[in-house]
Amino acid sequence: MRHTLPLAPQFYVTAPQPCPYLEGRLERKLFTALQGESAEKLNDSLSKQGFRRSQNVLYRPSCTDCAACMSARISVEAFAPSKSQKRTLRRNDHLARRATSPWATDEQYDLFRSYLESRHAEGGMADMDVFEFAAMIEETPIRSRVVEYTDRTEGSLTAVCLTDVLDDGLSMVYSFYKPELPRQSLGTYMILDHIEIAREAGLPFVYLGYWVPGSPKMGYKAKFAGLEVYRGGRWVPMRDPDDYDAEHHPLSTDPIAEQVANISLPDISPKRR
């Protein structure tokens, strides 16, 4: 018997679990598998609708009584660096960028472990071993790159970002860096450099993941000019961050069936031969 993948993506919902961004709340995700010949087309389409990729899965928050998380992206055309961001660029002008195929290395994993132990020792990735790390980097059915930043003087790996190339921008899937260099603001620097990469490639956006009002972990994203958030089914320029609140109400989120019905899917019908 011959088995084939369903033409239309199937959507599922995770069980509630503690929210990593807002204390005392529960998170739930709407997700679908990313597989088959149409993976890139599906990733491009759903990324524009607030979804994010994790290995072979696309997901977005779908919490029962909270709608705080908003997908965020930077408009390359609207972006202009602040004085502080210009200083960050100058402080890191000794770093050399190299984009490679998504292949995990021991040096990357050592840096990843150092970063987690310093910054996210209690997080969900804290127990990730070398095999799980390799899966995070390498299990991608779409066009992805590992962007490495190396100190030109010492030759040491300083920062890494796993980046997806979309049809309208770059999506920064996950980044990590030397935690002992806080003055260099390496997280900010990698975003600034990705804006430049997107500009050079003629891509209009850099996708940053989620911005969550009320979460100190996400505050840095609001400091970028040209930031847009996905809210109410569309991308809108971000207002003053203080104008947003962490919505918490049983009617904040549409029912799952309504959410799925409102997702716009690309044409993934098989090509005729």
C-alpha positions, 0 to 999 in steps of 0.5 A: 500500500502506498502512503502519501502526505495529506495535501492540506497541512494538519493543525494541532494544539499542545497541552498547556504548560507554564509560560516562559515569558509571563509568570503565573500563566500557561502557554499553548501552541497551535502547530503543524508539520513542515514537510514535503516538497511544499515545505518552503512555500508553507514556511514563507506563507505562515511566517507572514502570519505570525508562525515560527519554525522549530526544526520540522514544526511551525507554531504560534501561540494560541493560549486560552486566555492570553494574547500577549505574544506578538510576532515581530519583524523589522522593516529594513527600509524603515530601520535606522540605527540609534546612537547606542546601536551605532556604538554596538556596531563599532564595538564589534567591527573586529568580528568576521561573519561567515554563513555556512550550511546548517551543520553543527560543530563541536565548537558551536555546541561548546559555545551554546552550552556556555551561553545556556549555563550563563543566561538560561540555566533554568530554561527548556533547553538547559538539558539539551545534549549534543545530539539534540543540538545537532538536530536543532541546527540540521533538521530543516526542510527549508533554506537555512544558514548558520551565521558564525561570527569569529574574532579576527584577532583570536580566531575564536567563535564568538556568536552564532545564529541559525537563520532561515531565508524566506521569500521576503526576509531573514528569520532569526530562528535561534542565536547564542554567543559568548556570555562573558562579553556583555559590553559588546551587546552581541545579541543586538549586534547580530540583529543589526548585522542581519538587517545589513545582510537582508539589505544586501540581499534585497529582502525587506524584513528581518523576523525576530520571533515574539515580542511580549509586553511585560516580559523583561526577556523581550524588551530589547526587541522594542528598541529597534526602529522600523519594528512591526508586530502581527496583531489582529491578523495583520502587520502594523508598525509598533507604537510606544511599547508602553501602550501595549499590555499583556492581555489576560482575558478568557475572550482574548483568543479566538477558538481554535477552529476559527483560528485555523479557518482564518489561516491563509494557505499557499497553493501546494497542489502537486505539479502536473507532469 
